[in-house]
Amino acid sequence: MPPSAAGAQDSKALVRQLLREVLVGREDPEGFFAMCVSVLGQQETRTQFQSLIQPLSTANRSLHCSLTSIYLEYFSKTGDDDLEFALALSVLEMKDPQLSTCSEESTLQPLGAKANQSSSVQLTSASQPQGSSSRTQRADVGGGRKKTQSVQKGPRGVMCLPQTTQETELQKSTHVDKCNKETPGTSQSVCVSKPYASFFKQEAVLKGDQEAVLKGDQMTEGGDSSNQSEKPKRSRNRRKRREGGGQQVVGMPTSPSASPPVLLWFRRDLRLCDNPALIGSLENGAPVIPVFIWTPEEEEGPGITVAMGGACKYWLHQALSCFSSSLERIGSHLVYLKANGVGNGVGSSLRTLTELIKETGARAVLANALYEPWLKERDDAVVSALQKVGVQCRMFHSYCLRDPYSVSTEGVGLRGIGSVSHFMSCCKQNPESALGVPLDPPAFLPTPANWPQGVSLDALELALMPRRRDSTTIDWAVNIRKSWDFSEEGAHARLEAFLQDGVYRYEKESGRADAPNTSSLSPYLHFGQLSPRWLLWDAKGARCRPPKFQRKLAWRDLAYWQLTLFPDLPWESLRPPYKALRWSTDRGHLKAWQRGRTGYPLVDAAMRQLWLTGWMNNYMRHVVASFLIAYLHLSWQEGYRWFQDTLLDADVAIDAMMWQNGGMCGLDHWNFVMHPVDAAMTCDPYGSYVRRWCPELADLPDELIHKPWKCPASILRRAGVIFGQTFPDRIVTDLEERRSQSLQDVAVVRREFVQYVDKRSGCDLVPLPPRLVSEALGLSHRNGGQVTEVKQFLLPVITRMEFKHHQEDPDADAASNPYNAVLKGYVSRKRDETIAFLNERDFTASVLYEGAQRKERLESNYRRMEGLPQPPAPQGRARRTPTAKDRFSLVPGGAVTSLR
């Protein structure tokens, strides 16, 4: 049935859009023509293609020449060819009565949809002449031209024979001469196009016709030797262009004579979009076996990292289930394996992969790289061991924007190390290869004939729930399931929602806890359901591009760079004096902090949100960390371990860097301390956040909800708040005294370890790792980039001014320190709006006052020159407004009597 007028217009619009992709270099002419045939159909392409590309005859003659050559080559069949095709088809039908000569037309499918299973021709050994091959055809040695007996399938299910070499070369030379006449100076290679088989194969791939793709391979390999020598180079170039341009790369199904399968080892890259290892597995057209190996001993590493806490493992369980469903939609599935560690678990992944290789016969293992030092050491050992036995093993970079092992300080120096600005300078001074364009997901994956034996997802024991004595299950993740979509589609939906709304408030109000001004994408980034490159491209493409949001990705890469420099970052303080800090051992305070029972509403609301949903925004993480360290005097390691166990996005590198900086011992320790009450006036001015997570305080007024201990008894009684019963008492009351004690403890260790304090600047000194010393001394090209001497190098690092001043005056309290680091925050959002209004009104009044004063001066000078008496002085004088206390509130006397 012919398409409707509206459908034809849509098809033409799609063809014009595809033509723009060719003009910008994201698609090659052959691929464009194949897609035109697929979208328009063979008849419509024959009649309308030349008119569609007519504007190129003046705008881009070389491209017009190439497309015209492809068009003429495709539609240059003669009547003899049709007759030869009919004879060959009748012979095949006699040998195989069930041979199907046509396939149903299929349309391009959207992302994630299943490929249509179209009927196709099946050439088996029974239907082939004796001695012939299914993938190659013999050639006449004595003849001048090769005779091919393979039957090819056309773009819309029509069976056709390939053109002879003589006819093809004649058409090419004729059209090349024509092109050279039209476009002087253009080389012939511009107009020479690929054989007809490449068009058929691309269109079959777009239509999801799997067996047709195989016949395209047969057809290609049946060509002459000159075409075979040129084909691989052109194919590789086309694949590189397609990957670089973000075009869809699809795999080919397996066949009885398929090459050995490829093991695709998934770890923290559970996505189809922009997955380099996934796309790399399709390069050879071999069957792909996706596999996930659970090795908890290797994940943990050598120290106390708590790399996979309870919340993380639960997210991983759900993410694996969703990702397996995504693979099933493209014709594959995920094989789960659980490694049996021996001793400390070293080599369990290698043993599991080795057994899997023996079972499947795979000759290649592909994965995306991980950058934790202990995991990189594991991966390096796996790559080395597999390559020794002849198995290709490749690791692709995708987890960070910048490979942390490639970052160098050469040309930048070490001053300011630990700050994100220093890290970005290092990346700019020593650039890596271009970031590239995100890769589109494949349409389907080629599958093996036999799948390896795996285990069920539940056998990995990632989502085990505790049981009570009566054997009932404690489902602690019920709120997590209600709050999150664990799939890759959920990640993209959340990103899209943020770029349409929250991104416009992120720059100035990302700290607000009572509004969704943050992206909440950190769990998806951690488990690789959203690549940082995809996120950066979408953020740059948004109408509002806040640099603060894009800078967060640099912070993420900085954390991994620090972890590569200091592998003991999760458990060892970087600044030696702070290892001797006197920390509190009050386990009651720690438990109250963990459960949200400190008596400070903002802290309790944040910790309850963490316990119930597995997440809180970055500002609230700073608030609870400051309270734990500066006011409860509990070690930063305690906070790190709790975050790792309860956060869904628990990341060893990011959490370790944050807690080290908050614990005053990181490379860039915080120059601020969050006050548990005053900070609430910035992030929750109306108390909405506290009312949500601490409902027992919901009836308190906005002015007192963050400090209920100051409420009159009558208000507490009406709100139903009883301290110690409905809401906990404060575990510490004198916050200023606790802060002063914290400063005293820091001063003590700095005086005790004076060798780690720079006498000139007062900054802390940090021992440098060998890698940084090598770069600083210019030895990166010798001794494998490492310093072989044992001598220790100390580097002054950023140190809080509050500590330096307290070192000079150890008896002063925190409040009298001129560099007091406590952030007071705003009084309220309403107060900000009032101040802005008053400033605007007072500015207008001030301008009027200046104009009046100028007029009075001119009149006074005129009277003095003319000898006239001066006018009487005005009554009253300028004064400040009674409500606005800023220095810009000067208005003329009598102009404002009251502002309410």
C-alpha positions in Angstrom: 0.0 0.0 0.0 1.5 3.4 -0.9 2.2 5.6 2.0 0.0 8.6 2.8 1.0 12.1 2.0 1.7 12.9 5.6 3.9 9.8 5.9 5.8 10.7 2.8 6.5 14.2 4.1 7.8 12.7 7.4 10.0 10.3 5.5 11.5 13.2 3.4 12.0 15.2 6.6 13.9 12.3 8.1 16.0 11.9 5.0 16.9 15.7 5.1 17.9 15.3 8.8 20.1 12.3 7.9 21.6 14.4 5.1 22.7 17.0 7.7 24.4 14.2 9.6 26.5 13.5 6.5 27.3 17.2 6.0 28.7 17.4 9.6 30.7 14.2 9.2 28.7 12.0 11.5 27.7 9.6 8.8 29.3 8.5 5.5 27.6 8.6 2.1 27.1 4.9 1.9 25.4 4.7 5.3 23.2 7.6 4.3 22.1 5.9 1.1 21.3 2.7 2.9 19.2 4.5 5.4 17.4 6.3 2.6 16.5 3.0 0.9 15.3 1.7 4.3 13.1 4.8 5.1 11.8 5.6 1.6 11.7 2.2 0.0 13.4 1.1 -3.2 10.8 2.6 -5.6 10.6 6.0 -3.8 14.4 6.2 -3.6 14.7 5.5 -7.3 12.3 8.4 -8.2 13.1 11.0 -5.5 16.7 10.5 -4.4 18.2 12.8 -7.0 15.8 15.6 -6.3 16.5 15.3 -2.6 20.3 15.7 -3.1 19.9 18.4 -5.8 20.9 21.3 -3.5 24.3 19.7 -3.0 25.2 20.2 -6.6 26.1 23.8 -5.8 26.8 23.7 -2.1 29.0 20.5 -2.0 29.8 19.1 -5.4 32.1 16.4 -4.1 29.5 15.0 -1.8 26.8 15.3 -4.6 29.2 13.4 -6.9 29.7 10.6 -4.4 25.9 10.2 -3.7 25.1 10.2 -7.4 27.7 7.5 -8.0 26.2 5.4 -5.3 22.7 5.9 -6.7 23.7 5.0 -10.3 25.6 1.9 -9.1 22.7 0.7 -7.0 20.0 1.2 -9.7 22.0 0.1 -12.8 20.6 -3.4 -13.1 19.6 -4.6 -16.6 16.9 -7.0 -17.8 19.5 -9.7 -18.2 20.3 -9.4 -14.5 16.6 -9.8 -13.7 16.4 -12.9 -15.9 19.6 -14.4 -14.3 18.1 -13.6 -10.9 14.8 -15.4 -11.7 16.7 -18.5 -12.9 18.9 -18.6 -9.9 15.8 -18.2 -7.6 13.9 -21.1 -9.2 16.9 -23.4 -8.8 17.1 -22.5 -5.1 13.4 -23.1 -4.6 13.7 -26.5 -6.2 16.5 -27.5 -3.8 14.8 -25.9 -0.7 11.0 -25.7 -1.0 10.7 -23.7 2.3 13.0 -20.9 1.0 11.4 -17.6 1.6 12.0 -15.0 -1.1 10.7 -12.0 0.7 10.7 -10.5 4.2 8.4 -8.2 5.9 9.3 -4.6 5.8 10.3 -3.2 9.2 10.8 0.3 10.4 13.6 1.9 12.5 13.0 1.2 16.1 13.4 3.5 19.1 16.0 3.0 21.8 15.4 0.0 23.9 12.8 -1.6 21.7 13.1 -5.2 20.6 14.3 -5.8 17.0 11.6 -7.2 14.8 12.2 -10.8 13.9 11.8 -10.6 10.1 11.7 -13.7 8.0 14.9 -14.2 5.9 16.5 -16.6 3.5 18.3 -19.5 5.2 21.1 -21.1 3.2 22.2 -24.4 4.8 24.7 -26.9 3.7 21.9 -29.1 2.3 20.9 -26.3 -0.1 24.4 -25.6 -1.3 26.2 -27.4 -4.1 28.7 -30.0 -3.0 32.1 -28.6 -2.3 30.9 -25.0 -2.0 31.2 -22.8 1.1 28.5 -20.7 2.8 30.8 -17.7 3.2 33.0 -17.8 0.0 32.6 -18.8 -3.6 35.2 -20.3 -5.8 36.5 -18.4 -8.8 37.4 -19.5 -12.3 41.1 -19.4 -12.4 41.3 -19.4 -16.2 38.6 -16.8 -16.7 39.1 -13.1 -16.6 36.1 -12.6 -14.4 34.8 -14.2 -11.2 31.6 -16.2 -11.4 29.4 -15.9 -8.3 26.5 -18.3 -7.6 25.4 -16.7 -4.3 22.0 -15.2 -4.1 21.7 -11.8 -2.5 18.8 -10.3 -0.7 17.8 -6.7 -1.7 16.8 -3.9 0.6 13.1 -4.7 0.7 13.2 -8.4 0.6 13.9 -8.7 -3.1 16.4 -11.4 -4.1 19.0 -10.2 -6.6 22.4 -11.2 -7.9 25.4 -9.0 -7.7 26.7 -7.1 -10.7 29.7 -8.4 -12.5 33.1 -6.8 -11.9 33.3 -5.6 -15.5 29.9 -3.8 -15.3 30.8 -2.2 -11.9 34.1 -0.9 -13.1 32.6 0.5 -16.3 30.0 2.4 -14.3 32.6 3.7 -11.8 35.0 4.9 -14.5 32.1 6.6 -16.4 30.8 8.4 -13.4 34.3 9.3 -12.2 35.1 11.0 -15.5 31.8 12.9 -15.2 32.6 14.0 -11.7 36.1 15.1 -12.7 34.7 17.3 -15.4 32.2 18.9 -13.1 34.6 19.4 -10.1 38.1 20.1 -11.2 40.8 19.2 -8.7 38.7 16.5 -7.0 40.3 13.1 -6.7 38.7 10.0 -8.0 38.5 8.5 -4.6 35.7 10.9 -3.8 33.4 9.5 -6.4 34.2 5.8 -6.1 31.7 4.1 -3.8 31.6 0.7 -2.0 30.1 -2.4 -3.6 26.4 -3.0 -3.6 26.8 -5.6 -0.8 27.7 -2.9 1.8 24.4 -1.1 1.1 22.5 -4.2 1.6 24.3 -5.1 4.8 23.7 -1.7 6.4 20.1 -1.6 5.5 19.6 -5.1 6.8 21.2 -4.1 10.1 18.9 -1.1 10.4 15.9 -3.3 9.7 17.0 -5.8 12.3 17.2 -8.6 9.7 19.8 -10.8 11.3 20.2 -13.5 8.7 20.3 -10.9 6.0 23.4 -9.4 7.7 25.1 -12.7 7.4 24.3 -12.9 3.7 25.7 -9.5 3.3 29.0 -10.9 4.8 28.8 -13.8 2.3 28.2 -11.4 -0.5 31.1 -9.2 0.5 33.6 -12.1 0.8 32.5 -13.4 -2.6 33.8 -10.3 -4.3 37.1 -10.0 -6.3 40.5 -9.8 -4.6 40.9 -6.0 -5.2 37.7 -5.3 -3.4 38.8 -7.6 -0.5 42.0 -5.8 -0.1 40.3 -2.4 0.2 37.2 -3.4 2.2 38.8 -3.8 5.7 40.4 -0.3 5.7 37.1 1.3 4.6 35.1 -0.7 7.1 37.4 0.4 10.0 37.3 4.0 9.0 33.5 3.9 8.8 33.3 2.3 12.3 35.6 5.0 13.7 33.5 7.7 12.2 30.3 6.2 13.5 31.7 5.8 17.0 33.1 9.3 17.0 29.9 10.8 15.8 27.7 9.0 18.3 26.0 6.9 15.6 24.3 3.6 16.5 26.6 0.6 16.3 24.9 -2.7 16.1 26.2 -6.3 16.3 25.8 -9.3 14.1 24.2 -12.5 15.2 26.1 -15.7 15.5 26.2 -18.5 13.0 27.4 -22.2 13.0 30.8 -21.0 11.7 31.1 -17.9 14.0 34.3 -16.9 15.6 35.0 -17.6 19.3 32.8 -15.5 21.6 33.9 -12.4 23.5 33.5 -12.2 27.3 32.1 -8.7 28.2 33.0 -8.3 31.9 30.6 -5.9 33.6 31.5 -4.2 36.9 30.4 -0.6 37.5 29.2 0.1 34.0 25.7 -1.2 34.0 24.4 0.7 30.9 23.9 0.4 27.2 24.4 4.1 26.3 28.0 5.3 25.9 29.6 2.1 26.9 33.0 1.7 25.1 33.6 -1.9 26.2 30.1 -2.9 24.9 30.7 -1.2 21.6 34.2 -2.6 21.4 32.8 -6.1 21.7 30.9 -5.7 18.5 33.9 -4.9 16.3 34.6 -8.4 15.1 31.0 -9.5 14.9 31.7 -12.4 17.3 29.1 -13.6 19.8 29.1 -11.6 23.0 28.6 -13.1 26.5 27.9 -10.5 29.1 29.0 -11.6 32.5 29.0 -10.2 36.1 31.4 -11.7 38.7 30.8 -10.9 42.3 34.0 -10.8 44.3 33.4 -9.1 47.7 36.9 -9.7 48.9 38.5 -8.0 46.0 36.1 -5.1 46.2 37.0 -4.4 49.8 40.8 -4.0 49.2 43.6 -4.2 51.7 42.3 -1.8 54.4 39.0 -0.8 56.0 37.3 0.7 52.9 33.7 -0.6 53.3 33.6 -0.4 49.6 30.3 -2.2 49.3 28.0 -1.4 52.2 24.5 -2.6 52.7 22.8 0.2 50.8 25.3 -0.1 47.9 24.7 -3.8 47.6 21.0 -3.4 47.6 21.2 -0.8 44.7 23.6 -3.1 42.9 21.1 -6.0 43.2 18.3 -3.8 41.7 20.6 -2.3 39.0 21.7 -5.8 37.9 18.1 -6.9 37.5 17.2 -3.8 35.5 20.3 -4.1 33.3 19.7 -7.8 32.6 16.2 -6.8 31.4 17.8 -4.1 29.1 20.1 -6.8 27.6 17.1 -9.1 27.1 15.4 -6.4 25.0 18.4 -6.5 22.6 18.5 -10.3 22.4 21.0 -11.1 25.1 21.1 -11.6 28.9 23.6 -11.2 31.8 25.3 -14.2 33.3 25.9 -14.0 37.0 28.9 -15.7 38.7 30.0 -15.7 42.3 33.8 -16.2 42.7 34.9 -18.5 45.5 37.8 -16.7 47.2 40.6 -18.6 48.7 42.4 -17.1 51.7 42.2 -13.4 51.1 40.4 -13.8 47.9 43.3 -12.7 45.6 42.9 -14.1 42.1 39.3 -15.2 42.5 38.2 -13.1 39.5 41.1 -14.5 37.4 40.2 -18.1 38.3 36.6 -17.5 37.5 37.5 -15.9 34.1 39.9 -18.7 33.3 37.2 -21.4 34.0 34.7 -19.4 31.9 37.2 -19.1 29.0 37.7 -22.9 29.1 33.9 -23.5 29.1 33.1 -21.1 26.3 36.2 -21.1 24.1 36.4 -17.3 24.3 39.5 -15.6 23.0 38.9 -12.1 24.2 37.8 -10.4 27.4 36.7 -6.7 27.4 35.8 -4.5 30.4 35.7 -0.9 31.4 38.5 0.1 33.8 38.2 0.8 37.5 40.6 3.2 39.3 40.8 2.1 42.9 44.4 1.1 43.4 43.7 -2.4 44.6 41.2 -3.0 41.8 43.6 -1.7 39.1 46.2 -4.0 40.5 43.7 -6.8 40.2 42.8 -5.9 36.6 46.5 -5.6 35.6 47.1 -9.1 37.0 44.1 -10.4 35.1 45.3 -8.8 31.8 48.8 -10.1 32.2 47.8 -13.6 33.0 45.2 -13.9 30.2 47.6 -12.4 27.6 50.2 -15.1 28.5 47.8 -17.8 27.5 46.8 -16.1 24.2 43.6 -14.4 25.3 43.1 -10.8 24.3 42.2 -8.6 27.3 41.3 -4.9 26.9 40.3 -2.3 29.4 38.4 0.8 28.2 38.4 4.2 29.9 34.9 5.5 30.8 34.3 5.7 34.6 35.8 9.2 34.9 36.2 12.1 32.5 40.0 11.9 33.0 42.0 8.8 33.6 43.4 9.6 37.1 46.6 7.7 36.4 47.3 10.1 33.4 47.1 13.3 35.4 50.5 15.0 35.9 51.6 18.1 37.8 54.3 18.9 35.2 54.2 22.6 34.2 51.9 23.4 37.1 53.8 22.5 40.2 52.5 21.4 43.6 51.3 24.7 45.1 47.6 24.4 46.0 47.5 20.6 45.5 44.3 19.1 46.7 42.1 22.0 45.4 39.9 21.5 42.3 41.4 24.6 40.6 44.9 23.0 40.9 43.6 19.7 39.5 41.9 21.4 36.6 45.1 23.3 35.8 47.0 20.1 35.7 44.5 18.6 33.3 44.7 21.7 31.0 48.5 21.8 31.1 48.8 18.1 30.4 45.9 17.3 28.1 44.8 13.8 27.3 43.1 12.6 24.1 39.9 14.4 23.2 36.8 13.5 25.3 34.8 12.5 22.3 31.1 12.2 21.6 28.9 9.8 23.7 28.2 6.5 22.0 24.7 5.4 21.2 23.5 2.0 22.4 23.5 -1.1 20.2 20.3 -2.3 18.6 21.0 -6.0 19.5 23.9 -8.2 20.6 25.1 -11.3 18.8 24.5 -14.4 21.0 26.5 -17.6 21.3 25.2 -21.0 20.4 25.7 -22.2 23.9 25.5 -20.1 27.1 27.7 -20.7 30.1 26.2 -21.9 33.3 25.7 -19.1 35.8 23.9 -18.6 39.1 20.7 -16.7 39.9 20.9 -13.1 41.0 19.6 -14.0 44.5 22.5 -16.4 44.9 24.9 -13.4 45.0 23.2 -12.4 48.3 23.4 -8.7 47.6 19.9 -7.9 49.0 19.7 -10.1 52.1 17.3 -8.8 54.7 17.7 -9.5 58.4 15.2 -11.7 60.2 13.6 -11.4 63.6 13.4 -14.2 66.1 10.0 -15.1 64.8 11.4 -15.5 61.3 9.8 -12.4 59.9 11.8 -10.3 57.5 12.9 -6.7 58.4 12.5 -4.9 55.0 14.7 -1.9 55.7 14.8 -0.9 52.0 11.1 -0.3 51.5 11.5 3.5 51.4 14.5 3.2 49.1 12.4 1.3 46.6 9.7 4.0 46.8 12.3 6.8 46.3 14.3 5.5 43.4 14.1 4.1 39.9 17.1 1.7 39.7 17.2 1.4 35.9 19.3 3.2 33.2 16.1 4.7 31.9 15.4 6.1 35.4 18.9 7.8 35.3 18.1 9.5 32.0 14.6 10.5 33.2 16.1 12.1 36.3 18.7 13.9 34.3 16.2 15.2 31.9 14.0 16.4 34.7 16.9 18.2 36.4 18.0 19.9 33.2 14.5 21.2 32.6 13.9 22.6 36.1 16.5 22.3 38.9 19.5 23.3 36.9 18.2 26.9 36.8 18.4 27.2 40.6 21.6 25.1 41.1 24.1 27.9 40.9 22.8 29.8 43.8 20.5 27.5 45.7 22.0 24.0 45.4 22.4 24.0 49.2 18.6 24.2 49.8 17.4 21.0 51.5 13.8 21.9 51.2 13.7 22.1 47.4 14.8 19.7 44.6 17.6 21.9 43.3 20.2 19.1 42.9 20.3 16.4 40.3 20.4 13.3 42.6 22.4 11.5 40.0 25.3 10.3 42.1 24.1 6.7 42.6 23.7 6.3 38.8 27.2 7.7 38.2 28.7 5.4 40.8 27.3 2.2 39.3 27.9 3.4 35.8 24.2 3.6 34.8 25.0 7.1 33.5 28.4 7.9 32.1 30.1 11.2 33.1 30.7 12.0 29.5 27.0 11.6 28.7 26.2 13.8 31.7 28.7 16.5 30.7 27.4 16.6 27.1 23.8 16.9 28.2 24.7 19.6 30.7 26.6 21.6 28.1 23.6 21.2 25.7 21.1 22.5 28.2 19.9 26.1 27.9 21.3 26.9 31.3 24.9 25.7 31.9 25.9 26.5 35.4 29.7 26.1 35.8 29.2 25.0 39.4 27.3 21.8 38.2 30.0 21.0 35.6 32.7 21.6 38.2 31.2 18.8 40.4 32.5 16.3 37.8 36.0 17.7 38.2 35.7 17.2 42.0 34.8 13.6 41.3 37.9 13.1 39.1 40.0 14.9 41.7 38.9 12.4 44.4 40.0 9.5 42.3 43.3 11.2 41.5 44.0 11.6 45.2 43.1 8.0 45.8 45.7 6.9 43.2 48.3 9.1 45.0 47.4 8.0 48.5 45.9 4.4 48.4 45.4 4.5 52.2 43.1 7.6 51.9 40.0 5.8 53.3 41.6 4.9 56.7 44.9 6.9 57.2 45.1 10.7 57.9 47.2 12.4 55.3 48.6 15.0 57.7 50.7 13.2 60.3 50.0 15.4 63.3 46.3 14.8 63.1 46.7 11.1 63.5 47.4 11.8 67.2 44.2 13.9 67.7 42.3 13.1 70.9 39.0 11.8 69.7 35.9 11.1 71.9 35.0 7.4 72.6 31.4 8.1 73.5 29.5 5.4 71.6 26.2 6.8 72.8 26.9 10.1 70.9 27.9 8.1 67.8 24.7 6.0 67.9 22.6 9.1 68.4 24.2 10.8 65.4 23.7 7.7 63.3 20.0 7.3 64.2 19.1 11.0 64.0 18.6 11.4 67.8 21.0 14.3 68.6 18.3 16.8 69.6 19.3 19.2 66.8 16.5 19.2 64.2 18.5 19.8 61.1 21.1 17.2 61.9 18.4 14.7 62.9 16.4 15.3 59.7 19.4 14.8 57.5 20.5 11.5 59.3 16.9 10.2 59.1 16.7 11.0 55.4 20.0 9.1 55.0 18.7 6.1 56.9 15.4 5.9 55.1 16.3 6.8 51.5 20.1 6.2 51.3 20.8 9.8 50.2 21.2 13.4 51.2 22.4 16.4 49.3 26.0 17.7 49.5 25.3 20.6 51.8 23.6 18.4 54.4 26.6 16.0 54.2 28.8 19.0 55.2 26.4 19.8 58.1 26.3 16.4 59.7 30.1 15.9 59.2 30.9 19.2 60.9 28.6 18.3 63.8 30.2 14.9 64.2 33.8 16.2 64.1 33.7 19.7 65.5 31.0 19.4 68.1 31.0 15.7 69.1 34.8 15.2 68.7 34.2 11.8 67.1 36.8 10.5 64.5 36.2 11.2 60.8 36.7 7.4 60.2 33.5 6.7 62.1 31.6 9.0 59.8 33.2 7.6 56.7 32.3 4.0 57.6 28.7 5.0 58.4 28.3 6.8 55.1 29.8 3.9 53.2 27.3 1.5 54.8 24.2 3.7 54.4 24.7 5.8 51.2 23.4 4.4 47.9 26.2 6.4 46.1 28.9 5.3 48.6 32.1 6.0 46.7 35.4 5.1 48.4 37.4 8.0 46.7 34.8 10.7 47.1 33.8 9.8 50.7 37.3 9.4 51.8 38.4 12.8 50.4 35.4 14.5 51.9 35.8 13.0 55.3 39.5 13.7 55.4 38.9 17.3 54.5 36.1 17.6 57.1 38.3 15.9 59.7 41.0 18.6 59.2 43.6 16.1 57.8 43.0 16.2 54.1 45.0 18.0 51.4 42.4 20.7 51.2 40.7 20.6 54.6 37.6 22.7 55.0 38.1 26.4 56.0 34.6 26.4 57.4 32.5 24.7 60.1 28.7 24.3 59.7 26.7 25.4 62.7 23.8 23.0 63.4 21.3 25.8 64.0 22.6 28.8 61.9 23.2 26.6 58.8 19.5 25.7 58.9 18.6 29.3 58.1 20.3 28.9 54.8 19.3 25.4 53.7 15.8 25.2 55.4 14.6 28.8 56.2 10.9 27.8 56.6 11.5 24.4 58.3 9.9 22.4 55.5 12.8 19.9 55.4 12.7 19.4 59.2 8.9 19.0 59.2 9.2 16.2 56.5 11.8 14.1 58.3 11.0 15.1 61.9 7.2 15.1 61.9 7.0 15.4 65.7 8.1 19.1 65.3 5.7 19.9 62.5 3.5 22.2 64.6 6.3 24.5 65.8 6.6 28.0 64.2 9.2 28.7 61.6 11.3 30.9 63.8 11.8 28.2 66.5 11.6 24.9 64.6 15.4 24.7 64.4 15.8 25.5 68.1 12.9 24.0 69.9 14.6 24.2 73.3 13.9 28.0 73.1 10.2 27.5 72.6 7.9 28.6 75.5 6.3 25.8 77.3 2.9 26.8 76.0 4.0 26.4 72.3 5.6 23.1 73.1 2.5 21.9 74.8 0.2 22.9 71.8 2.7 21.2 69.4 2.8 18.0 71.4 6.6 18.2 71.9 8.0 16.6 75.0 11.7 16.5 75.2 13.1 13.1 76.0 9.9 11.4 74.8 8.5 12.7 71.5 11.8 14.4 70.6 15.2 13.7 72.0 17.1 16.0 74.3 20.3 17.6 73.0 23.3 15.4 73.5 25.5 18.4 73.8 24.4 21.9 74.9 27.4 24.2 74.9 28.4 24.4 71.3 30.9 27.2 71.7 32.7 25.3 74.4 32.9 22.2 72.2 34.3 24.2 69.4 37.0 25.8 71.6 38.0 22.3 72.8 38.3 21.1 69.2 40.7 24.0 68.5 42.7 23.3 71.6 43.2 19.7 70.5 44.4 20.8 67.1 46.9 23.2 68.6 48.2 20.5 70.9 49.1 18.1 68.1 50.6 20.9 66.0 52.9 21.8 68.8 53.8 18.2 69.5 54.7 17.5 65.8 56.4 20.7 65.1 58.5 19.1 62.4 55.3 18.9 60.2 54.5 22.6 60.6 56.2 25.1 58.3 57.9 27.7 60.5 57.7 30.5 57.9 54.1 30.2 56.8 52.5 28.1 59.6 51.1 25.6 57.1 51.0 21.9 57.7 53.5 19.8 55.9 52.5 16.6 54.1 54.8 13.8 53.0 54.7 13.5 49.2 54.1 10.1 47.5 57.0 9.0 45.1 54.9 9.7 42.0 54.5 13.4 42.8 58.2 13.7 43.8 59.2 12.2 40.5 57.2 14.7 38.6 58.4 17.6 40.7 62.1 16.6 40.1 61.5 15.9 36.4 62.3 12.2 36.8 59.1 10.9 35.2 61.1 9.7 32.2 63.5 7.7 34.3 63.2 4.7 36.6 59.7 4.0 35.5 58.5 7.4 36.8 59.4 6.7 40.4 62.0 8.0 42.8 64.1 5.2 44.2 65.6 7.0 47.2 64.0 6.6 50.6 64.3 10.3 51.5 61.0 11.9 52.5 59.8 15.1 50.8 57.5 17.4 52.7 55.1 19.9 51.0 53.3 22.8 52.6 49.5 22.4 52.0 46.5 24.6 52.5 45.9 25.2 56.2 43.0 26.9 58.0 43.8 30.5 59.1 41.9 29.7 62.4 44.6 27.1 63.2 47.5 29.4 62.5 46.1 32.2 64.7 45.3 29.8 67.5 48.9 28.5 67.4 50.0 32.0 68.3 47.3 32.6 71.0 46.5 29.1 72.4 44.5 30.5 75.4 41.9 32.3 73.2 38.5 30.7 72.7 36.9 30.0 69.4 34.5 33.0 69.5 37.3 35.5 69.9 39.4 34.1 67.0 39.3 36.7 64.2 39.3 33.8 61.7 36.4 31.9 63.3 35.4 29.3 60.7 31.8 28.8 61.8 29.3 29.8 59.1 26.4 31.6 60.6 24.1 31.4 57.5 21.3 33.7 56.7 18.5 34.6 59.1 15.8 33.5 56.6 14.9 33.7 53.0 12.3 36.3 53.9 15.0 38.4 55.5 17.0 38.4 52.2 14.0 39.6 50.3 13.4 42.4 52.8 17.0 43.5 52.7 16.9 43.7 48.9 13.7 45.7 49.0 15.1 48.2 51.5 18.3 48.5 49.7 16.5 49.4 46.5 14.2 51.9 48.3 17.1 53.5 50.2 19.2 53.7 47.0 16.4 55.7 45.3 16.0 57.9 48.3 19.8 58.5 48.4 19.8 59.6 44.7 17.0 62.0 45.4 18.8 63.3 48.4 22.0 63.9 46.4 20.0 65.8 43.8 18.4 68.0 46.5 21.8 68.7 48.1 23.3 69.7 44.7 20.4 72.0 44.1 20.9 73.6 47.5 24.6 74.1 46.9 24.0 75.8 43.6 21.4 78.1 45.1 23.7 78.9 48.0 26.6 79.8 45.7 24.3 82.0 43.6 23.0 83.9 46.7 26.6 84.4 48.0 27.7 85.8 44.6 24.7 88.1 44.5 25.0 89.2 48.1 21.6 87.7 49.0 20.8 86.3 52.4 21.0 82.5 52.8 17.8 80.5 53.1 16.9 79.0 56.5 18.5 75.6 57.3 16.2 72.5 56.9 14.7 71.0 60.0 16.1 67.6 61.0 19.0 65.8 59.4 19.7 62.7 57.5 19.6 59.5 59.6 19.5 55.8 59.2 16.2 53.9 58.8 15.1 52.4 62.1 14.7 48.8 60.7 17.5 48.5 58.1 20.9 48.3 59.8 23.2 48.3 56.8 25.5 51.2 56.0 23.7 52.0 52.7 20.4 53.0 54.4 21.2 56.7 54.6 18.1 58.8 53.7 17.2 62.5 54.0 15.9 63.6 57.3 12.1 63.4 57.6 11.8 61.4 54.4 11.3 58.1 56.2 9.7 57.9 59.6 9.0 54.2 59.8 9.6 51.1 57.7 7.7 48.0 58.7 
